[in-house]
Amino acid sequence: MTNLVIWNEFIHEQEDEIVKSIYPRGIHNCLKDFLNEERSLNITTATLQEVDHGLPEALLDETDVLIWWGHKAHKLVEDRIVDRVQQRVLEGMGLVVLHSGHHSKIFKRLMGTTANIRWAERGEKERVWVCNPGHPIASGLGEYFEWACPETNSGIWIDRIAKGIDNMERKTPVEPIETKGYKVNHDYKE
């Protein structure tokens, strides 16, 4: 049994009526409901507003994988919680950072960078890169995946930007898809 914790700052769903209508119980519970079909997972949720942001030492000590969903309240996460999560990752806990979590304190700390990225909205598929293919959570995945469909063969990591293979100049999607959803203001004020 894999102990999975889904962490969500849980702010948009409380402040924005459109987002609340899509995720009335929060995106963390939407993810939990979907993943609950996988019987090998023991799933817990946690949010920013809870004591210890829902991540007390006892829970993290038993966590195999932490899914982190953050968007606009990264600066509100206490450093002592970031220290706690970082220690568990260094001990082998898996960490899956979703959405704008690249700007979370934990992601920036673990990556050792500002985590600023280049991105574009062109109606394309989302591609998620596997950074540590040896971790059990990445078992069966290739060097990346799209729509959570595992690749059948794995490749080696290629830093596309460092090698000068940057596709940000492309103006049209490689494979057009119908763009859906609602854009949310990223400028969160305490």
C-alpha positions in Angstrom: 0.0 0.0 0.0 1.4 3.4 -1.0 0.7 6.3 1.4 -0.1 9.3 -0.8 -0.7 12.8 0.5 -2.3 15.4 -1.8 -1.5 19.0 -0.7 -3.4 22.0 -1.9 -3.1 25.6 -0.9 -7.0 25.6 -1.3 -7.4 29.3 -2.0 -8.8 29.7 -5.5 -11.7 27.3 -4.6 -12.7 29.5 -1.7 -12.3 32.9 -3.3 -13.3 32.5 -6.9 -16.9 31.5 -7.7 -16.0 30.0 -11.1 -13.2 27.8 -9.6 -15.5 26.9 -6.7 -18.2 25.8 -9.1 -15.6 23.5 -10.8 -14.0 22.2 -7.6 -16.6 22.7 -4.8 -14.6 20.5 -2.4 -11.2 21.7 -3.6 -8.9 20.4 -6.3 -7.2 18.1 -3.6 -10.5 16.2 -3.1 -11.1 16.1 -6.9 -7.6 14.4 -7.3 -8.3 12.2 -4.3 -11.7 11.0 -5.8 -10.1 10.2 -9.1 -7.1 8.4 -7.5 -9.2 6.5 -5.0 -10.0 4.0 -7.8 -6.5 2.8 -7.5 -6.8 0.3 -4.6 -3.1 0.3 -3.9 -3.2 3.9 -2.7 -3.9 5.1 0.9 -4.8 8.7 0.2 -4.8 11.7 2.7 -5.3 15.4 1.8 -3.8 18.4 3.4 -4.2 22.2 2.9 -2.4 25.4 3.7 -5.0 26.5 6.2 -4.5 23.5 8.5 -2.2 23.3 11.5 1.3 22.6 10.1 -0.3 23.2 6.7 -1.7 19.7 7.2 1.8 18.2 7.1 2.7 17.2 10.6 5.9 15.2 11.1 4.0 12.0 11.9 2.1 12.2 8.6 5.1 13.0 6.5 7.1 10.2 8.2 4.6 7.7 6.8 4.2 9.4 3.4 5.6 7.6 0.3 4.5 10.2 -2.2 3.4 13.9 -1.8 1.5 15.6 -4.5 1.9 19.4 -4.2 -0.6 21.8 -5.8 0.2 25.4 -5.4 -0.7 28.5 -7.4 -0.7 31.8 -5.8 0.1 31.6 -2.1 3.6 30.1 -2.2 5.0 32.8 0.1 2.5 31.8 2.8 4.0 28.3 3.3 6.1 28.4 6.5 9.8 27.7 6.0 9.8 25.1 8.8 7.2 23.0 6.8 9.4 23.4 3.7 12.4 22.1 5.8 10.3 19.1 6.9 9.2 18.3 3.3 12.7 18.7 2.0 14.1 16.3 4.6 11.5 13.7 3.7 12.3 14.0 -0.1 16.0 13.6 0.7 15.1 10.5 2.6 13.3 9.1 -0.4 9.8 10.3 -0.3 8.4 11.0 -3.8 7.3 14.5 -4.7 5.0 15.4 -7.6 4.7 19.2 -8.1 1.7 20.2 -10.1 0.6 23.4 -11.9 2.4 26.6 -10.8 4.1 24.6 -8.0 7.4 25.3 -9.8 7.3 28.6 -7.9 6.7 26.9 -4.6 9.3 27.2 -1.9 9.8 23.4 -1.8 10.4 23.1 -5.5 12.8 26.1 -5.7 14.7 24.7 -2.7 15.0 21.2 -4.2 15.9 22.5 -7.6 18.4 25.1 -6.3 17.1 27.7 -8.8 14.6 30.5 -9.1 12.4 28.0 -11.0 11.4 30.6 -13.5 10.3 28.8 -16.6 9.4 29.7 -20.2 6.0 28.6 -21.3 3.3 29.4 -23.8 -0.4 28.8 -24.1 -0.9 27.4 -27.6 -3.6 24.8 -27.0 -1.0 22.0 -26.9 -0.7 18.9 -24.8 0.9 19.3 -21.4 4.2 17.4 -21.2 5.6 16.3 -17.8 9.3 15.4 -17.6 10.5 12.6 -15.4 13.6 13.9 -13.6 14.4 10.7 -11.6 13.5 7.7 -13.7 14.9 5.4 -10.9 12.3 6.4 -8.4 9.5 3.9 -7.9 6.8 6.5 -8.7 8.3 6.8 -12.2 8.2 3.0 -12.8 7.0 2.3 -16.3 7.3 5.9 -17.5 9.5 7.2 -20.2 11.4 10.4 -20.2 8.1 12.3 -20.1 4.3 11.7 -20.3 1.2 13.5 -21.7 -2.2 13.1 -20.1 -0.8 10.7 -17.6 -0.4 8.0 -20.2 2.9 6.1 -19.6 5.4 5.8 -22.4 6.2 2.2 -23.4 9.9 2.9 -23.8 12.2 5.2 -21.8 14.8 7.5 -23.0 17.6 9.6 -21.4 17.1 13.0 -20.0 17.9 15.8 -22.4 18.1 19.4 -21.3 16.5 20.9 -24.4 17.2 24.5 -23.6 20.9 23.9 -22.7 21.3 22.0 -26.0 19.6 24.9 -28.0 16.5 22.9 -28.8 14.0 25.4 -27.7 10.5 25.4 -29.2 9.2 28.6 -27.6 9.5 30.5 -30.8 6.9 28.2 -32.5 3.6 30.2 -32.9 1.3 27.3 -33.6 0.7 24.1 -31.6 2.3 20.8 -32.8 -1.0 19.1 -32.3 -4.0 21.4 -31.8 -6.5 20.6 -29.0 -9.6 22.4 -27.8 -8.6 24.9 -25.1 -11.0 24.7 -22.1 -11.1 26.2 -18.7 -10.9 29.5 -16.9 -7.9 31.7 -16.4 -7.2 32.7 -12.8 -5.5 35.8 -11.5 -2.0 34.8 -10.2 -1.4 38.0 -8.2 -2.4 36.8 -4.7 -2.1 39.3 -1.9 -2.1 38.3 1.8 
